[in-house]
Amino acid sequence: MEDSETTKDYYSRIKELVNQMRTYGENIIDKKIVQKVLITCTKKYDSIIFAIEEFKDLEKLTPTEIIGSLEAYEKRLNRQIENTTENEFPSKTNMWSKKLKESGRKTIENFKNQNQNQDKHFENKRIFPPCGICNRKSHLEKDCCLKKNHNIETIKNQGMLKKSAN
């Protein structure tokens, strides 16, 4: 296996060689293929090869299982490399959005969502002329809760109404 070669490319190359040898009549067992794969891998696979040799039964292991383990390890390595390069060279937009999230400030998306919610909220609210009973602008005089619940004279005596200039 070469350093620049991926596991998939390596496996396809081995499979092609094994198929050619079998067409010429040579009997190749899976155990021999597994051993060759483990021996010919590069140093970056040493840790996974050690784990495979120690914890798996090499007599029962198939070449596809070995290649599957190597591919999973290769993907994990690539993910780690990508994460380190992103952290070393973060883009300005990623840094900006990360700082905003950490500081608790609102991003543009938050402002857009908030404005949409406010528009929906204000659609349902109406502005009325001041109520003759309580001087609030949230309802008409006929709908005033003070009028419905109490006698107006009692309310005036208790001082619940704002004094209006008559």
Phi, psi and omega in degrees: 000138179266158182297322183275354185276136177277165181296321179297315179297318179298315181294321179294324178293316179295317181299320179296317179295317180296317179297321178295318181294323180290326178293333178274004173097003180279137180266111181244123180267159183297327180301319181291321179295316179300314179299316180296319180298314182295325182286324188269000179289154181283175185295333182293344178261006184303317184293319180288325178294319177300315180296320180295315181295325183280321191252350180244153179276109183292339178292326185259354184283136179261160179299325180292325177294319178297312181296322177299317178295318180293321178294318178298318179295319180297318178297319178298317177297316181296321178297318179296321179294318179297318180295321180290323179290327177294322180287329179285323183233065181288145178285159181295323180292321178295319179296317182296312181293325178294317178296320179297317180295318181293323183279347180085005178286160182270137177272174180300320180298319179297319179296318179298313180297320181295317179296321178296318179295320180294320178300317179295322182294317183282342177298324183279342181272140177240153177254123182250162172292159182303137178292139180289342183265310185245357179063019176270155182256016184265357182200168175275163181297324181293337181261007184296130181290331179292324180291321182289320187275330186225163172285135184301322180296321179295319180296316180297320180293327181279352178080019180284337181270147173285140181283126180256151180281108180263000000 
